[in-house]
């Protein structure tokens, strides 16, 4: 019985991992990384864990990052969440959150709304 269970797990593992990989969206993740980079005003960020959700409404991504490019994996603790109008290019940012602070076009706080507008403007300039 145990050999059959082990064989079933080994056989199913590639199927399970490939379905998770197919759900990821590199474009959504890259754009969210650009939002983090622009917000932090740095040329690059070191990305840790990436989760993207192109199938959700609105589509989005969540990733951990560090402004220290030499950061060890366990030291990458900043997190950003991004939501987009659609999951296909051109991606239009509708909301992003850093920690517990969120930024969007309908934000009540004028400074948060301004940061959101800046993020949209900077994304529009990306090559």
C-alpha positions, -999 to +999 in steps of 0.1 A: +000+000+000+028+025+009+046+021-025+013+030-043+008+061-021+044+072-027+040+067-064+007+086-065+023+116-047+053+116-070+031+114-100+007+142-089+034+166-077+043+180-111+007+184-119+000+203-087+031+225-090+025+233-127-011+245-120+002+269-094+029+281-118+003+287-145-017+309-123+012+333-118+014+364-140+049+378-146+036+410-161+014+418-131+043+409-107+068+431-127+045+460-127+039+458-090+077+456-085+079+488-105+054+505-082+075+495-052+107+507-069+092+540-078+076+546-044+108+539-027+127+561-052+154+535-059+168+520-091+161+484-081+145+464-053+153+428-043+122+407-046+115+379-023+082+360-025+057+368-053+021+359-055+000+370-085-037+366-090-046+373-126-078+353-123-093+375-095-114+406-100-096+430-097-064+411-107-034+418-086-001+408-070+015+407-036+052+406-032+079+410-005+109+432-013+139+450+001+156+482-010+189+466+000+200+445-030+223+425-008+195+415+016+194+379+027+161+361+019+151+361+056+156+399+057+132+407+029+102+420+048+086+449+031+054+440+013+034+456-014+000+447-028-012+460-062-045+458-080-051+464-117-081+472-138-075+442-161-050+413-162-038+421-197-015+449-210-016+478-208-019+473-170-038+501-153-031+504-116-063+509-095-049+505-060-017+496-041-009+491-004+024+492+015+020+477+049-014+489+062-015+521+041-034+520+008-033+544-021-061+548-047-079+574-069-108+575-044-087+578-013-100+603+012-065+614+024-052+639-002-016+629+003-024+592-003-044+601-034-014+622-046+010+593-041-014+571-061-015+596-089+023+598-089+025+560-091+002+560-121+022+587-138+055+570-132+041+537-146+030+555-177+066+565-183+080+530-179+094+516-212 
